[in-house]
Amino acid sequence: MKNTYNHPELDFTRISALYANTYINYVGIATSVFVFAFIISQFSTVGAAYL
């Protein structure tokens, strides 16, 4: 019997590993947002405009 489905199977082990790392990714994204917000706030002051 010939397999009529030509779609590749999902690799649930890889998907589970990526899903397990999403919490760490969200923490990294939030940290980078706060760091860039701090840098932007420092460069958007009047004192930085005179430099």
FIMIGU-788959 format. One record per atom (N, C-alpha, C, O): chain; atom name; x, y, z. Coordinates in nm, 3 decimals. Example, Ala and Ser with C-alpha at 12.3 -4.5 7.8 and 13.67 -1.06 7.14 Angstrom:
<pt chain="A" name="N" u="1.319" v="-0.569" w="0.780"/>
<pt chain="A" name="CA" u="1.230" v="-0.450" w="0.780"/>
<pt chain="A" name="C" u="1.320" v="-0.330" w="0.780"/>
<pt chain="A" name="O" u="1.424" v="-0.332" w="0.846"/>
<pt chain="A" name="N" u="1.285" v="-0.225" w="0.708"/>
<pt chain="A" name="CA" u="1.367" v="-0.106" w="0.714"/>
<pt chain="A" name="C" u="1.290" v="0.003" w="0.787"/>
<pt chain="A" name="O" u="1.341" v="0.114" w="0.804"/>
This chain:
<pt chain="A" name="N" u="0.084" v="-0.118" w="0.000"/>
<pt chain="A" name="CA" u="0.000" v="0.000" w="0.000"/>
<pt chain="A" name="C" u="0.089" v="0.124" w="0.000"/>
<pt chain="A" name="O" u="0.185" v="0.134" w="0.077"/>
<pt chain="A" name="N" u="0.057" v="0.216" w="-0.085"/>
<pt chain="A" name="CA" u="0.136" v="0.338" w="-0.097"/>
<pt chain="A" name="C" u="0.084" v="0.445" w="-0.001"/>
<pt chain="A" name="O" u="-0.036" v="0.462" w="0.018"/>
<pt chain="A" name="N" u="0.178" v="0.516" w="0.057"/>
<pt chain="A" name="CA" u="0.141" v="0.625" w="0.148"/>
<pt chain="A" name="C" u="0.100" v="0.745" w="0.064"/>
<pt chain="A" name="O" u="0.180" v="0.796" w="-0.015"/>
<pt chain="A" name="N" u="-0.022" v="0.792" w="0.081"/>
<pt chain="A" name="CA" u="-0.071" v="0.903" w="0.001"/>
<pt chain="A" name="C" u="-0.040" v="1.038" w="0.064"/>
<pt chain="A" name="O" u="-0.060" v="1.143" w="0.002"/>
<pt chain="A" name="N" u="0.007" v="1.036" w="0.187"/>
<pt chain="A" name="CA" u="0.039" v="1.162" w="0.254"/>
<pt chain="A" name="C" u="0.186" v="1.195" w="0.233"/>
<pt chain="A" name="O" u="0.273" v="1.118" w="0.273"/>
<pt chain="A" name="N" u="0.213" v="1.307" w="0.171"/>
<pt chain="A" name="CA" u="0.351" v="1.349" w="0.145"/>
<pt chain="A" name="C" u="0.398" v="1.456" w="0.243"/>
<pt chain="A" name="O" u="0.503" v="1.517" w="0.223"/>
<pt chain="A" name="N" u="0.321" v="1.478" w="0.347"/>
<pt chain="A" name="CA" u="0.356" v="1.581" w="0.444"/>
<pt chain="A" name="C" u="0.457" v="1.525" w="0.544"/>
<pt chain="A" name="O" u="0.444" v="1.411" w="0.589"/>
<pt chain="A" name="N" u="0.557" v="1.603" w="0.580"/>
<pt chain="A" name="CA" u="0.652" v="1.555" w="0.682"/>
<pt chain="A" name="C" u="0.584" v="1.550" w="0.819"/>
<pt chain="A" name="O" u="0.495" v="1.628" w="0.849"/>
<pt chain="A" name="N" u="0.628" v="1.457" w="0.900"/>
<pt chain="A" name="CA" u="0.573" v="1.444" w="1.034"/>
<pt chain="A" name="C" u="0.632" v="1.550" w="1.126"/>
<pt chain="A" name="O" u="0.745" v="1.594" w="1.108"/>
<pt chain="A" name="N" u="0.554" v="1.589" w="1.225"/>
<pt chain="A" name="CA" u="0.600" v="1.688" w="1.322"/>
<pt chain="A" name="C" u="0.697" v="1.625" w="1.420"/>
<pt chain="A" name="O" u="0.678" v="1.511" w="1.464"/>
<pt chain="A" name="N" u="0.798" v="1.699" w="1.454"/>
<pt chain="A" name="CA" u="0.896" v="1.652" w="1.552"/>
<pt chain="A" name="C" u="0.856" v="1.710" w="1.687"/>
<pt chain="A" name="O" u="0.894" v="1.823" w="1.721"/>
<pt chain="A" name="N" u="0.780" v="1.634" w="1.765"/>
<pt chain="A" name="CA" u="0.727" v="1.685" w="1.891"/>
<pt chain="A" name="C" u="0.836" v="1.706" w="1.995"/>
<pt chain="A" name="O" u="0.820" v="1.789" w="2.085"/>
<pt chain="A" name="N" u="0.945" v="1.633" w="1.984"/>
<pt chain="A" name="CA" u="1.056" v="1.654" w="2.078"/>
<pt chain="A" name="C" u="1.117" v="1.792" w="2.059"/>
<pt chain="A" name="O" u="1.146" v="1.861" w="2.156"/>
<pt chain="A" name="N" u="1.136" v="1.830" w="1.935"/>
<pt chain="A" name="CA" u="1.193" v="1.962" w="1.907"/>
<pt chain="A" name="C" u="1.096" v="2.073" w="1.945"/>
<pt chain="A" name="O" u="1.136" v="2.175" w="2.001"/>
<pt chain="A" name="N" u="0.969" v="2.054" w="1.915"/>
<pt chain="A" name="CA" u="0.868" v="2.155" w="1.950"/>
<pt chain="A" name="C" u="0.861" v="2.171" w="2.101"/>
<pt chain="A" name="O" u="0.848" v="2.284" w="2.150"/>
<pt chain="A" name="N" u="0.869" v="2.062" w="2.176"/>
<pt chain="A" name="CA" u="0.864" v="2.070" w="2.321"/>
<pt chain="A" name="C" u="0.984" v="2.144" w="2.377"/>
<pt chain="A" name="O" u="0.972" v="2.220" w="2.473"/>
<pt chain="A" name="N" u="1.101" v="2.122" w="2.318"/>
<pt chain="A" name="CA" u="1.222" v="2.192" w="2.364"/>
<pt chain="A" name="C" u="1.211" v="2.340" w="2.336"/>
<pt chain="A" name="O" u="1.251" v="2.422" w="2.419"/>
<pt chain="A" name="N" u="1.157" v="2.378" w="2.220"/>
<pt chain="A" name="CA" u="1.140" v="2.520" w="2.189"/>
<pt chain="A" name="C" u="1.037" v="2.584" w="2.281"/>
<pt chain="A" name="O" u="1.053" v="2.698" w="2.323"/>
<pt chain="A" name="N" u="0.930" v="2.511" w="2.311"/>
<pt chain="A" name="CA" u="0.827" v="2.564" w="2.399"/>
<pt chain="A" name="C" u="0.879" v="2.580" w="2.541"/>
<pt chain="A" name="O" u="0.840" v="2.673" w="2.611"/>
<pt chain="A" name="N" u="0.965" v="2.491" w="2.583"/>
<pt chain="A" name="CA" u="1.022" v="2.501" w="2.718"/>
<pt chain="A" name="C" u="1.112" v="2.622" w="2.732"/>
<pt chain="A" name="O" u="1.128" v="2.674" w="2.842"/>
<pt chain="A" name="N" u="1.170" v="2.668" w="2.623"/>
<pt chain="A" name="CA" u="1.260" v="2.783" w="2.628"/>
<pt chain="A" name="C" u="1.188" v="2.916" w="2.608"/>
<pt chain="A" name="O" u="1.252" v="3.021" w="2.613"/>
<pt chain="A" name="N" u="1.057" v="2.917" w="2.586"/>
<pt chain="A" name="CA" u="0.988" v="3.042" w="2.561"/>
<pt chain="A" name="C" u="0.987" v="3.132" w="2.683"/>
<pt chain="A" name="O" u="0.990" v="3.254" w="2.669"/>
<pt chain="A" name="N" u="0.983" v="3.075" w="2.804"/>
<pt chain="A" name="CA" u="0.985" v="3.157" w="2.925"/>
<pt chain="A" name="C" u="1.116" v="3.234" w="2.933"/>
<pt chain="A" name="O" u="1.116" v="3.353" w="2.965"/>
<pt chain="A" name="N" u="1.225" v="3.168" w="2.904"/>
<pt chain="A" name="CA" u="1.356" v="3.235" w="2.906"/>
<pt chain="A" name="C" u="1.362" v="3.341" w="2.797"/>
<pt chain="A" name="O" u="1.419" v="3.448" w="2.818"/>
<pt chain="A" name="N" u="1.304" v="3.312" w="2.681"/>
<pt chain="A" name="CA" u="1.303" v="3.410" w="2.572"/>
<pt chain="A" name="C" u="1.222" v="3.533" w="2.610"/>
<pt chain="A" name="O" u="1.263" v="3.646" w="2.581"/>
<pt chain="A" name="N" u="1.108" v="3.514" w="2.675"/>
<pt chain="A" name="CA" u="1.026" v="3.628" w="2.716"/>
<pt chain="A" name="C" u="1.098" v="3.714" w="2.820"/>
<pt chain="A" name="O" u="1.087" v="3.836" w="2.817"/>
<pt chain="A" name="N" u="1.171" v="3.651" w="2.910"/>
<pt chain="A" name="CA" u="1.248" v="3.727" w="3.008"/>
<pt chain="A" name="C" u="1.358" v="3.805" w="2.938"/>
<pt chain="A" name="O" u="1.383" v="3.921" w="2.974"/>
<pt chain="A" name="N" u="1.423" v="3.746" w="2.840"/>
<pt chain="A" name="CA" u="1.527" v="3.816" w="2.765"/>
<pt chain="A" name="C" u="1.472" v="3.932" w="2.685"/>
<pt chain="A" name="O" u="1.534" v="4.038" w="2.679"/>
<pt chain="A" name="N" u="1.357" v="3.913" w="2.623"/>
<pt chain="A" name="CA" u="1.295" v="4.022" w="2.547"/>
<pt chain="A" name="C" u="1.255" v="4.136" w="2.640"/>
<pt chain="A" name="O" u="1.278" v="4.252" w="2.608"/>
<pt chain="A" name="N" u="1.195" v="4.104" w="2.754"/>
<pt chain="A" name="CA" u="1.154" v="4.208" w="2.849"/>
<pt chain="A" name="C" u="1.275" v="4.283" w="2.902"/>
<pt chain="A" name="O" u="1.270" v="4.405" w="2.919"/>
<pt chain="A" name="N" u="1.383" v="4.211" w="2.931"/>
<pt chain="A" name="CA" u="1.505" v="4.276" w="2.979"/>
<pt chain="A" name="C" u="1.562" v="4.370" w="2.875"/>
<pt chain="A" name="O" u="1.603" v="4.482" w="2.907"/>
<pt chain="A" name="N" u="1.565" v="4.326" w="2.750"/>
<pt chain="A" name="CA" u="1.620" v="4.412" w="2.646"/>
<pt chain="A" name="C" u="1.532" v="4.535" w="2.622"/>
<pt chain="A" name="O" u="1.583" v="4.642" w="2.590"/>
<pt chain="A" name="N" u="1.401" v="4.520" w="2.637"/>
<pt chain="A" name="CA" u="1.312" v="4.635" w="2.623"/>
<pt chain="A" name="C" u="1.340" v="4.738" w="2.731"/>
<pt chain="A" name="O" u="1.346" v="4.857" w="2.703"/>
<pt chain="A" name="N" u="1.357" v="4.693" w="2.855"/>
<pt chain="A" name="CA" u="1.386" v="4.786" w="2.964"/>
<pt chain="A" name="C" u="1.523" v="4.851" w="2.948"/>
<pt chain="A" name="O" u="1.539" v="4.969" w="2.980"/>
<pt chain="A" name="N" u="1.621" v="4.776" w="2.901"/>
<pt chain="A" name="CA" u="1.755" v="4.833" w="2.881"/>
<pt chain="A" name="C" u="1.751" v="4.939" w="2.772"/>
<pt chain="A" name="O" u="1.807" v="5.047" w="2.790"/>
<pt chain="A" name="N" u="1.686" v="4.909" w="2.659"/>
<pt chain="A" name="CA" u="1.678" v="5.008" w="2.552"/>
<pt chain="A" name="C" u="1.595" v="5.129" w="2.594"/>
<pt chain="A" name="O" u="1.625" v="5.241" w="2.552"/>
<pt chain="A" name="N" u="1.490" v="5.108" w="2.674"/>
<pt chain="A" name="CA" u="1.411" v="5.222" w="2.723"/>
<pt chain="A" name="C" u="1.496" v="5.310" w="2.813"/>
<pt chain="A" name="O" u="1.485" v="5.433" w="2.807"/>
<pt chain="A" name="N" u="1.581" v="5.250" w="2.896"/>
<pt chain="A" name="CA" u="1.670" v="5.329" w="2.981"/>
<pt chain="A" name="C" u="1.771" v="5.407" w="2.897"/>
<pt chain="A" name="O" u="1.795" v="5.524" w="2.924"/>
<pt chain="A" name="N" u="1.828" v="5.343" w="2.797"/>
<pt chain="A" name="CA" u="1.926" v="5.411" w="2.711"/>
<pt chain="A" name="C" u="1.860" v="5.525" w="2.635"/>
<pt chain="A" name="O" u="1.917" v="5.634" w="2.624"/>
<pt chain="A" name="N" u="1.741" v="5.503" w="2.583"/>
<pt chain="A" name="CA" u="1.670" v="5.609" w="2.511"/>
<pt chain="A" name="C" u="1.636" v="5.723" w="2.604"/>
<pt chain="A" name="O" u="1.646" v="5.839" w="2.566"/>
<pt chain="A" name="N" u="1.594" v="5.693" w="2.727"/>
<pt chain="A" name="CA" u="1.561" v="5.800" w="2.821"/>
<pt chain="A" name="C" u="1.684" v="5.881" w="2.859"/>
<pt chain="A" name="O" u="1.673" v="6.001" w="2.884"/>
<pt chain="A" name="N" u="1.800" v="5.818" w="2.864"/>
<pt chain="A" name="CA" u="1.923" v="5.891" w="2.896"/>
<pt chain="A" name="C" u="1.966" v="5.981" w="2.781"/>
<pt chain="A" name="O" u="2.016" v="6.091" w="2.805"/>
<pt chain="A" name="N" u="1.947" v="5.937" w="2.659"/>
<pt chain="A" name="CA" u="1.987" v="6.017" w="2.543"/>
<pt chain="A" name="C" u="1.883" v="6.122" w="2.504"/>
<pt chain="A" name="O" u="1.912" v="6.209" w="2.423"/>
<pt chain="A" name="N" u="1.764" v="6.114" w="2.561"/>
<pt chain="A" name="CA" u="1.661" v="6.210" w="2.524"/>
<pt chain="A" name="C" u="1.647" v="6.322" w="2.628"/>
<pt chain="A" name="O" u="1.544" v="6.389" w="2.633"/>
<pt chain="A" name="N" u="1.748" v="6.343" w="2.709"/>
<pt chain="A" name="CA" u="1.745" v="6.451" w="2.807"/>
<pt chain="A" name="C" u="1.803" v="6.578" w="2.746"/>
<pt chain="A" name="O" u="1.868" v="6.574" w="2.641"/>
<pt chain="A" name="N" u="1.780" v="6.688" w="2.813"/>
<pt chain="A" name="CA" u="1.833" v="6.816" w="2.765"/>
<pt chain="A" name="C" u="1.985" v="6.817" w="2.775"/>
<pt chain="A" name="O" u="2.053" v="6.872" w="2.689"/>
<pt chain="A" name="N" u="2.039" v="6.755" w="2.880"/>
<pt chain="A" name="CA" u="2.184" v="6.751" w="2.896"/>
<pt chain="A" name="C" u="2.252" v="6.675" w="2.783"/>
<pt chain="A" name="O" u="2.361" v="6.713" w="2.741"/>
<pt chain="A" name="N" u="2.190" v="6.570" w="2.735"/>
<pt chain="A" name="CA" u="2.248" v="6.495" w="2.624"/>
<pt chain="A" name="C" u="2.238" v="6.571" w="2.494"/>
<pt chain="A" name="O" u="2.317" v="6.549" w="2.402"/>
<pt chain="A" name="N" u="2.141" v="6.663" w="2.485"/>
<pt chain="A" name="CA" u="2.126" v="6.741" w="2.362"/>
<pt chain="A" name="C" u="2.240" v="6.841" w="2.346"/>
<pt chain="A" name="O" u="2.273" v="6.878" w="2.233"/>
<pt chain="A" name="N" u="2.301" v="6.884" w="2.456"/>
<pt chain="A" name="CA" u="2.411" v="6.980" w="2.448"/>
<pt chain="A" name="C" u="2.543" v="6.914" w="2.415"/>
<pt chain="A" name="O" u="2.640" v="6.983" w="2.383"/>
<pt chain="A" name="N" u="2.551" v="6.781" w="2.423"/>
<pt chain="A" name="CA" u="2.677" v="6.713" w="2.395"/>
<pt chain="A" name="C" u="2.712" v="6.716" w="2.252"/>
<pt chain="A" name="O" u="2.816" v="6.662" w="2.213"/>
